[in-house]
Amino acid sequence: MSGRGRARARGRARGASEDQARRPGEQQSAPPREPPSAAPAPAPAAGPPAASGRASYRGGAREPRPGIASGSGDVPADELSKMSIGTRDAGQRRDRSYYTDPECKPAWVTDKRGTSGSQLPVVTNYFKLEMAPDWHLYQYHVDFNPPIDSRKMRMALLMSHENLLGRTKAFDGMILYLPKRLQEKVTEVYSQRKTDDAQIRITITLTNELPPSSPQVMQVYNIIFRRVLAMIEMKQIGRNYFNPALSVNIPQHKLTVMPGFVTAIAKYESDTLLCADISHKIMRSDTLLDLMYDLYGQSRGDTFYDDCVRKFVGSIVLTRYNNKTYRIDDFDWDKRPDYSFQLRNDVSITLAEYYRKNYNIEIKDMNQPLVVSRPKKKDIRMGRTQPIYLLPELCTVTGLSDEARADFSVMKDVGAHTRVAPEGRNRTLQDFINQINSNEKVKAEMSGWGLAFSQRLMNVSSRIAPQEKIYQKGGAELMYRAEDADWSRDMRGKQLITPVNLENWVIVFTRRNSAQAQDLVQNLSRVGPPMGMRINSPTICELQDDRNDSYITALKQYVTEKTQLALTILPTNRKDRYDAIKKFCCVDHPVPSQCVVQRTLSKKQMLMSVATKIAIQLNCKLGGEVWCLDIPLKNLMVVGVDTYHDSAKKGRSVGGVICSLNQKLTRYYSRTTFQHTAEELINGLVITLRGALEKYHEVNGVLPERIIVFRDGVGDGQLGAVYEHEVPQLNECFKRSGGQDYNPKVAIVVVKKRINTRFFAKAGPSMTNPPPGTIVDTVVTRPIWYDFFLVSQSVKQGTVTPTHYNVIWDTTGLKPDHMQRLSYKMTHLYYNWPGTIRVPAPCQYAHKLAFLVGQSIHKDPSMVLSDRLYFL
């Protein structure tokens, strides 16, 4: 293979070649030329995926590692498949740290429950973990003399003392957990090492008696439950467990949907609970090699290598022989299944022989190239520095491609299996716990630990917040239907709160979109006046072609300082064209812009509705307001913060910050901050918040007395960093930005959308989704947090997902009722949707801004646009 061929496979140009692209399994017509001496040598290979890591010592993968002979019979495999904790060799001493969520409940909060609203009993997807009142877990440290480096050898030596320890235990080579206390605090036993008949002294020392709420105990609970899932024939894929036997094929799209569960055990208000929810793994029913052959048939000339990189690099594949997932980082077009690598005992073996010996798989295509999966950071930390080679024939692509997500037919057919209604979800979860509680192996395991799961899902008391009134100009109240939280039917013909006339604007379109452009202009002129907007005729620019340069040239020519808005009609949603237009309109020549795809205007019967929504967007981008609510708090500023990874620069994140400017919380000031991995958040926030406070003072004549920050984009395990670092930084920012004597009352609320908690409302004998405004602030909340769940949106299909709010800092003096009501009110004020949304509007605005900058602009937008919602 030439240097250029390899460069194409990696998406980089390093040389030149006359070779034509080979099919995935096609032999080269001539031996490959050696790469130039300047080219870097290929990375050393580690061979196929090994039975290593957690799967190997928890019983999830029992095939031998390369370098370890199989079938030796020296190690009791059944005993070694018991639970274990930890990942390194037991011979390595290490400090054990268990992640615990920070205790960030404000000191003044003694009762976080609200009282307003009507009561509604709901069922939630939690099961109680039952145990004796005096239940404890006993932790022991195990030493071996002489020292034993191999963790497997340590486990084998200890497991021979079942009479002393019992059948129920968890041991990772150094730490032993037992459900009972041994008679002596220090116990010594001896085992005979089979390799040389040496006597090994084992010292078992009691180090801790752990209560049920201990972080170590929570970890052991989850390990026990993973064993339980394996006992009922569930297979671990990634972090979750799935049942391959219940997979459903969608043959028309060559997709397979595999059902499973996402589970976690944690300590809640008064009990330890198991949270279980339905999960689905979507994957192709054909192999990666099949897809590569299809792509080869579609590729033109010498583009096959580039097409493969573009289409597959970055995808996640599943290898069904061990149910492991890997990321495709590259293709090695020079290597084949007869590629040889060395096992750890220095025996050389080919990939084809390895799969035949360990998995009884015969490789059919001996001419296919190899997939390269490079080690992750955590793999490198564990000493796995070499890439893993996979065979496309044995890989299945998981997830849905962008093309599939854009296909309505695909999403509809997939959704028929993945969108589970409350009644079906409740029934599936009940069957799940019944299967666990009736399994004999599970019964023996759980009883050995003195644990049991409840038979039924938990009942929780919730409240429905009072219905909000939506107002437009002159105090006119919009018809708001609580059952679907949608007032779009009442929008047409109602005046906006603050309409803005569109007098000087430009519309750019291609010749083939001329008819759609004229129809849009006519409909905008019709829908504008009833809403209070006067929309004049635009300056028209008709292009001869749809090249990016043509659009930019036209905008440069027709957009002047007096231009209020630039509207472009695009033939397709091509990203590079959209990015070029947004960069020009947000950075180079700041002017509010609107891009409309031709497909949106193709249905004439829908054009009036489309024009109404576009007119509302234009009004927002010009600084106008659409509707409002009653906000009883005075001198309040609400801030939304979200982050998005910059697609152009690795290691850089874009932070979107949105700050309200008026009493009705309908006008906003926006800025972005760019944060590199090692940088402090405060660096960009000081400038942003200073500008927001100055603008607030300009509008209101005073600085805000209360500032409430809704922080979105905080993932699992990041709450500690936010609480320990961002909270003091934000408080310092407000003081530094407002002046020496400025000391506002501040609340910081972490908003989390990606959660597994679900609530079902009882409707006679069946289950339905709870209505918008449902609040849950007990039982399934955490005792160390000031938190609550809010169902603010309505869904027509599937089960609604609540949003979790965690008030990690609060000096505002607001009661829990007030904080909950304000959060719910803010979900009504997102102008891009005629209804409530899942998060407070400032969070969604911050996301839209961060997404626009991180995906398209990659620079700070012009400050000229900072007081308008130009990013909608």
N, C-alpha and C positions, 0 to 999 in steps of 0.2 A: 504494500500500500504506500502511496506517495505521501510526502509531507503534507501536501494540500488536502489529500483525502482525510488524513487524520485531523487536520485543522478544521475541515468541514464538520467532522463528527463532534468536535469540541466547540464549534461556533466561532473559531478564530482563524485568521488567515496567516499561514506561516510559510507558504511556498507555492509552487506551481506544478501542474501535472497535466498530461494529455489523457490520463486514464478515464474511462467512462465508469459511471456508477454501477456497482454490482447489485444484483438482487440480494435479499437477505441471506439466502442459502446458496448463492451461486459461487462456484469455484473461480479463482483468479485464472486468467488465461496464461499468466506468466508469474514466476515467483516475484514477490514484492521487492521493490528496490529498497536498499537501506536508506533510512532518513539521513539528511545532511548531518555532519558532525556537530553543527551548532545547535541542532534541535535537541531539546531536553529528552533524556531517556525516559521511557514509560515507567510509571510507578510500580514498585514490586507488588506482586499479587499475594493475596492471602487465601486464595481459593474460594470455594463456595461457602455459603453461610454455615457457620459452625453451630453445633448444639452447645451454645455458650450462654453466659449471662443468667438472668433469672430463670429462664425456661428450663435450663439444664438441671439446676439443682432444686427446682420445685416440682419436677416431674412433668414439665410441659414438653420436653424434648429429650428422648432417650437414645437417639442415635449417637454414635461415638463422634467425638471431635476429630478433625484431621490430626493425626499424631497419637491418638489414643486407641489402642487395640480394643476391638469389640469382643464381647463374650468371654472375658477373662474369668468371670465367676468369682473374683476376689471380693467384690463389693456387693453387699445386699441391696439390690436395686429397689426392692419394695420399701425398705426402710429409708433409703435415700430420697425417695419420692415424697417423704413427709415435708412439712412446712419448713421454711428457713427464712432468715432475715439477714439482709446484708448482701453485698455483691463482691467483696474482695476475698482474697485467700485469708483463711483464719489465722495464718501465721503472722499476718501484718497487724500490729497494734494500731488502734485508731481511736480517735475521739468520736463518740456516738452523739449525733445531734438529730433530734426529731423536730420536724417543722411543726410549729404550733401557730395558729392564727393569733394575732396580737389582741390583747384585751384593750379595746379602745372605746368602751362605753363611758360617756362623760360622767364625772363623779356625782353631779347633781341629779342624775336620772335614777329614781328609785322604782318608778313604774312606767314602762314605755308603752303601755296599752292606751289606745284612744277610746273614746266613749260615744262620739257622735255617729249618726247613721243607724240604719235598721239592721237587725241581727239576721244572719244567714248561716245555717249549718252547712258545712262542706266536708267532703272526703278528700284526703290528700294521699299521695303515693308514698307513704311512709309506713313501715312496720316496726313495732316495738321489739327490742331485743330484751328478753326476759332473763333474769338471773336471781339468785338468792340475795337477800338483803346484805349478808356479810361476805359476799363474793370478793375474792382478791386473786391477783395473778402474782406468781412468785418468780423473780428474776435471779438467775444464777450465773456466775462467771466460771468458765471451765478452762483449766490449765492442763497441759500435757507435758510429762517429763519422761524421757527426753522430748524436746520440742518436735512437733509434727507440722510441716509446712502445708501439706495438702489438706484442703478443707474436706474433700471427700473421705480421705483416710481418717480424719478426726471424727467425722460423722459416723463412719462405719465402726470405729472403736467404741464410741459412746453408745451406739444403738444396741450393742450386745448386752447392755444392762437394763433390759426392759423390766425385769422383776423388781428392780429398785425404783426405776423412774416411772413405770407405767407405759401404756400404749399411747397416751395422749401427751404430746410435747411439741415444742418448736425449738429447733436448734440450727444455728447458722455456722457452726464451727467454733464459736467463741462464747456467745450468749445463749443461755438455755432458759426457756420459759416453761413453767409447769403450772397446772391448775391446783396443785397440792404442795404442802410444805414438807420437805424431807425432815427426818427425825433430828439430824444434826445440822448445825449451821455450816460446818465444813465436813464434807464427805469425801473419803478417798476410796477409789476402786482401781482394779488393775485389769488390763486387757492385753491379749497376746496378738502382736502384729504378725500376720500370716506370711509376709514376705521373708522375714528372717527369724520368726518365733521369739522376738524380743518382747519383754514385759514392759508395758507402758503404764505409768502411774497417772491416773486421771483424778484431779482435785476439783470438786464441785463446791463452790462457795456461794452462799446466799448473799446477795448484794442489795436486794430491794423487795419490799412487799407493796405491790402497786394497787391502788384503788381503781374502781371501774372507770373513773373519769380521766385517768392518766393518759398523756399523749402516746406513751409506749403501748398502753393497752389498746388504744384506738387502732394503732398500726397492726397489732396482733389480731384484733377483731377482723380487720379487712383481709389479712392473710388467711385466717380461718375461712372466711366467706369465699375467697378465691378457690380454696380446696373444695368447698361445698359445690361451687359451680362446676368444677371438673368432675365431681362425682355424679352429677346429673347430665353428663355428656356434653357440656358446653365447652366451646373451644375459644381460647383467648386469641384475639386478633387486635394488636395494638393494646390499648388500655381496657377495652371492653370485651365481653364474652358473647359469642354468637352460637347459633345452632344451625350448622350446615345442612342437617337433615330436613329442615323446614324452609330451605331456600326456594324462592319463586322465580321462575324464568319469565322474561319478557322477550319472546323470540323476535318480534318485529323490530326491536331495537338492539338485539344481541346484548341484553343486560340481564343481570341476576341480582335479586334483592335478598339478602340474608338477614333474618331477624335476630335480635339479641337484646341484651340489657346493659345499661350503665348503672352501676351500683356504688354506694359508699355508705360506711357506717361512721357516725359522729355523735358527739354529745350535744343535745339540744336543751331546751329550757329545764326540763325535769327528768328526761329519760334519754337513754342511748337508743338511737333510731337508725333503721336501715332505709335509705332512700333508694328506690328502684324505679327506673323509667325505661320505656321501650327505646331501642336504638336499631338502626338499620345500616348495614354495610352494602353499598352499591358497587358492583364491579361488572366488568365485561364478561360475557359468557365465552368469548373467544380469547385466544392467547395474544400476547404482545407480538409474537412472530407472525400470527395471522394479520394483525394490523399493519405490520411492516410490509408484508407482501401486498396488501391492499394499497398502501401508500406508494409502493414502488410502481404499481400499475397506473397510478394517477400522476406520478412525477414526470416532468419533462426533462429530457436530456440528462444533464449531469447534476440535477438538483436534489437527488434522493437523500444524500447525506445531510444536506442543510435542512431538508424537510423533516427528517427523523429527529434532528436536534430540536428544531422549532416545535415539533408536535409532542415529543415524548420526554425530553429532558425536564426535570422538575416534577414529573408525575410520580405517584406512589403505586408500586406494584405489590401484589400478594403472591407469595409462593405457597401453593396449596399443600405441598408435601410437609411443611412444618408450620403453616399458618402464621408466617412472619411477613412483615411489611418492610419494604426498602424504597429508598428514593433513587430514581434514575438520575445519575450525575453525568454520564457520558456513555459512549459506545466505543468499544475497541474492535475495529473492523479487521484487524490482522489476526486476532485469536479466534479459535474454533473450539468445539467441545473436546477435541483431542489435545487441548492445551494441558500441560503437566504442571503440577505444583507439588511441593513437599509437605508431607504431614509432619507433626511435631517429633516423630521418631525418625525423621529424615528419609522416610520411604516416599518415593515418587509415585504419583498416581494422576491419571487424567480426570478431567471433569466427568466425562461419560462413565468411566469406571467407578468414580466416587458415588454417583447417583445410582448406578446399578447395584453396588455393594450395600449402600446404606439405606436406600429407599426402594429398591427393586424397580427402578424406572429405567426403561430402555430409551435412549435418546434417538429420535427418528430422523432429525435433520442434522447431519454432521457438518454441514457447511455454514451454519448460522453464526453470526458474530456474537460477541459477548456484551452484556450490559455491565457497566461499571457503577458501583455504589460506594462512594467514599465514606470513611468513618466520620461520625459526628463528634462534636467536642467531648461529649461524655464518654464515647468510645476511646478517644485518644487519651483521656485521663485514666482510663482503665488499662491502657497499654496496647489497645488495638489500633495500630497506626496505618495498616495496609488496607487497600481497597478490597472489596468483595466482588467477585465476578459471578454473574448470574446468566442463565440461559433464557433467551426470550421465549423459547418453547414451553418453559415451566413457569412463566410469569403471567399474571392476570392484572390488567390495569384497573385500579379502583377509582371510585368517584365518578363525577360527570365532567366532561370537557365543557369549555365555554360554548362550543357549537351545540352540544346537547342541551345545555341550560337555556340557550336561546330558542330551542325548538319547542313550541307549545305542545305538540303531540307527545314528545318524549316526556316532558314534565308532567303532563296530564296522566300518562300511563304509569309513571313512577309514583306520582302522588297518590294514585289509587291504592298503593300498598304501604306507603310511608305516612300518609296523613290519617292517623287513627283517631276516631271520634272518642269523646269521654267514656261512653258506654263500652266500646271495644277495648279501650286502654284499661279500664277498671277490670274487665273480665280477664284480660291477658295477665295482668299483675296478680289477680287472685289465683289463676291457674298456676302461675309461677311459684307463689309461696306454698300452694298445696303440693306441688311436685317436690319442693324441698322438704317440707315437713313429713311427707309420706315415704321418702326414700330411706331404706334401712341403713345404708352406709352413712347417710347424713345424720340420721338419728343417733347412731353410735358415736360419731365424731362430736356432735354438739353436746350430747349428754356427758361425754368424757370431759368436756370443758365446763360443764354446768351451765350451759346456755340453751336458749330456745327462742324461736321467732313466734310472734303472735300470729293468729290465724287470719285476721282481718286487717284491712287498711284502716288507718286512724281517722277518727272524726275530729274536726276542728271547728271552732266557732269563728266566724268572720263577720265583718260589717260592710254594708254598702253605703258609700259616701253619698251625701245629698247630691241631687242632680244639678249640674252647673247651667247657668243661663248664658247664652251666647248673644252678644249685642253687635249691631252694626250702626251705621250713621243715624243720628237722631234718636238713639235708644231703641231702635227696632230690634225685636228679639227673634232670633232664628229658631225655627222649629228643630228641636234636638230630640231625637228618638233614642232613649237610653238603651233600647234592646240591640241597636246596631251602631250607636255612636257615630252616625253619619248625617250631616245636615246639608249634603251637597244638593239635594233636591230643591232646597230653598235658597240657593245662592243666586241663581240667575234673576236679574231684575232688582236685586237688593243693593242699596248703596253701600260702598265700602266706607270704613271709618275715616280714612284719609286718602281719598282718591288723588292721583297725580295725572295731570293731562300730558298726553304724549304728542308733542307738537313738532318736534324735529327728530326724525329717526330714519334709519337706512335699512333697506331689505335687500339682501344679496341672494341670488339663486341662479341655477343653470337654466339653459333654454328649455330642457325637457321637463323642468319643474315649474314652468311659467304659469300653467293653469292652476296648479295648487297654490302658488304665491298669490295670484289674483283672488282666488276664493278665500284665502286666509285674511287678506287685507279687508275684503268686503265684510266678512263675518266679525272681525275685530271692531270695525267701525259701527256694527250693529249692537254688539254686546257691551261696548264701552259706556255709552251714555246712560243706560239704565243703572249702571253701577257707579255713576258719577265721574267716569273718565271720558274726556274728550280725546279721541284718537284721530289725528289728522292723517292725510295721505302721506306716505313715506317717499323718500328719495329711492328710486328703483335702480338697481344695477343687475343686469342680466349677463351672465357669463357664457362664454362659448364652450367651455370645458369645465371639468370638476377637479382640476389639479389644485394642490394646496397653494401653490404660488399664485394662482388666479384669484383665489379667495382673499389672500393677504394683500395682493396688489389692489384689489377693488376696495378693501377696507381702508387701506392707506390713502386712496384717492378720495373716497366719499365721506369718511369720518373726520369731522372737524371739531373744534372746541365747543361749538354750539350743539353738537349731536348728543341727544339724550340716550339713545339706545341703538345698537346694531343687531339686527335679526338676520340670521342666515338659515336657508333651507338646504339641507344636505341630502344627497341621493342615498347615502348609506351611513351607518354609524362607525365609519373607519376611525380608529383611535388617533392616528397621526394627524389627520385633518382637523379633528376636534381639538387636539392639543395645540396645534399651531394657531387656531383661531382664538382659543382661550388665553394663550400666552400673549398674543397681540393685544387683546382687549382688556386683560387684567394687569399687564406689566408695561408693555411698550407704549400703548396708547390707551390709557385707562378710560373705559366707557362700559356701562352695563351691556351685556350681550345675551342673546337667546339663540340657541341652536335647536332647530326643529328637523327631525328626520322625515323624509318624504313619505315614508310608510304611515306616519301618524296622520297625515292629511289625505290619505287615499280613500277613506270611506266618507262620502259626502253626507250621508244621513247622520254621521257623528260629528260633523264639522262644527256645528254651533256649540256643542258641549266642549269640544277641544279648544275652540276659540275662547270660551269663557275661562277655562283653566289657564290658558296662555295669558289672557288679559290680567288675571289675578297675579300670575308670576311677574309680568311686566310691571305691575303696580308696586309689588314688593321690591323689585330690583331698582326702581326709581325712588325708593324711600317712603312709599306709602304703607298704610296699614289696612288690614282686611276686616278682622273682627276682634273683639276683646271680651274680657270677663270682669266680674267684680273682684278687685284685689284690695282687701281692707287694710293691708299693711302700708304704712307711709314711709317714704324715704328708704325704699328697699332696692337693692341691686341684686339681680340674679345672674350668676356666671355659669356658663357651660364650658367644660374642658374635655377634649377628646384628642387622641393621637392616632397617627397613621404612618406606617413605614413608607419612607420615600422610595419609590420604585426605581429611581435613577441613581441613588447613591446608597451603597450598602453601609449599614451601621448608623444611618441617620433617620430620625423620626421627625414628622411634622406634627406640631401641636396646634390645634385650632382652639382659639379662646374667643368666646362670645359673651358680651356684657350688656345687660339691659340698660336703657337710658331714660325711661320715662315711668310714670306711676303705673300705667296699664301694662307694663312689661311687653310692649309690642314693637318697640324700636330698639335696635341693637348696634353696638360697636364691636368690630371684629378685627382681630390680628392673628398672625401665625408666628410661631416660634420654631426654630430648627434646633433640634437637640441631638447631639452625638452620644454614643453609648456611655462615655465616661463623664459627660457634662452634667452640671447641676441644672435642675429645672428653673431655678431662680434667675439664671442669666438672661433668659428671654422674657420671663414673666414680669419683671420689674418695669421694663419698657412698655409692655402691653397694658398692664394695669394702671400705670401712670397716665397713659393716653386715655384709657377708659374713664378714669376718675375726673380728668380734666374735661372730657366731653360731657360727663354726667353733670358736672358743676355748671358748664355752659348752658345746658338745657334746663336745669332745675334751680340754679342759683345756690345750691348747697351740695355738700358731699353726702353720700348715703350713710344712714345710721346703722343699717344692717346689710350684710353681704352674705348671700347664701351661694355656695359653690357646689354645683352638681358635677362630679368627676366621673366620666365614663372611660372605658378602655382599660380598666384594671383587671388583669387576668388572675387565674388561680395562683396563689403563692406570692402575689405582688402587693397584697394589702399591707404587709409589714413595712415594706419600703415606702409606700405612700404615707402611712401613718408616722413613721419615724423621720422621714426626710421632707416630703412635700408639705405636710401640715405646718411645721415651723417655717418653711420657706414661704408658703402662701401668707401666713400671718405677718412675717417680716416684710413681704412685698407690699401688703396693704399699708403698713405703717410708713414705709419708705416712700411709697407713691403718693400718699395723701398729706405728708408733712409731719413735722416733729410731734405736734399735739394731737394728731388724728389717731383715734383708737376705736374703730368700728366694732360692733358685735358681729362675730363671724360664725357661720356653720359650714362644715364641709361634709358633703354627702356622696358616698361612693355608690354609683348606679351600675348594676350588673344585670345584663340581659341573658347571657348564656348560662342558664341554670337548669337543673333537672327537676325542680319542684313543680308539681302540678296540683291543681285543685279542681274538684268535680262537685257541681251543685246537684242536689237530689231533686228530680222532677218525677214524683210518683215512684214507680218501680225502676226507672232508668236514671241515667246520669247525663247532665248537660254541662256546658261551660258556664261558669259564674258570670254575672253581668259586669260591664265596665263599672269601675268604682269599688270593686271588692277589695277589702283590706284584711290581711291576716297579720297579727302582731303578737301571737302567742303560740305555744306548743312546739312549732317547727322553726322558731327563731332561736338565736343563740344567746345564752345567758351573759356572755362577755361582750355583747354588742347592743347598741341602740338601733335595732333594725326592724324592718317590716316588709311584707310583700304587698304589691299593688297590681291588680289586674285592671289596666286602664284602657285596653283596646278590645275590639270585638273581632272575632274570626268567623268566617262562614264554613270553613272546612277544618277538620282535625280538632286538636285540643289547644286551647289558648295557653300561652306561656306567660306566667306572671313576671314582673320585674322586681328585683331585690334592691332595697334601699338600706344603706348602712351609714348612719350619722356618726362619723368618727371624731368629729369635733363640733362643739356647740356652745357658744356663749350668748346666743340671741335671746334666750329666755322664752322661746316659743314652746308651748305645750306639745306633746306628741300629736294631739288632734290637729293642731295648726300646721305642723310639719307635714303630716300626711295629706291634709287638704291642699296645701300649697303645691306639693308634688303632683297631686292629681290635676289641679288647675293648669299647671304648666304643660301637661300632656295635650291640652286643647289648643295650644297657640302655635302649632306648626302649620304655616300657611301653604305648604306644598301638598297638604292632604286635608280634605274636608271632613275631618273626624278626629278622634283621639289617636295618639300613637303610643308606642311602648315606653318611651322615655320622655323626660321633660324636653320641651322644645329647644332650649339652649343647647342641650347635649346633641340633639339631632342637627341643629345648625352648625355646631362645632365639628361634627363628623363630616357634614357636607363640605365645609371649608377645608378641613384637613385632607379629605379625599381628593378634592379638586387640585390642591397644591401638590400633594404627594404623587398623584397620578399624571397630571397634565402640565403644571406650570413649573414646579421645582424651584421657584423663587418667591420672595415676598411680594404679594400683590400690592398695587399702588395704594397709598394712604388716601387718595382721592375717593376710593370706593368704600372706605372703612365704616361709614355710617349707613350702608345699604346692604340688603340681602342679595348681593350680586351673584352669589355662589349657588343659588337655588336652581 
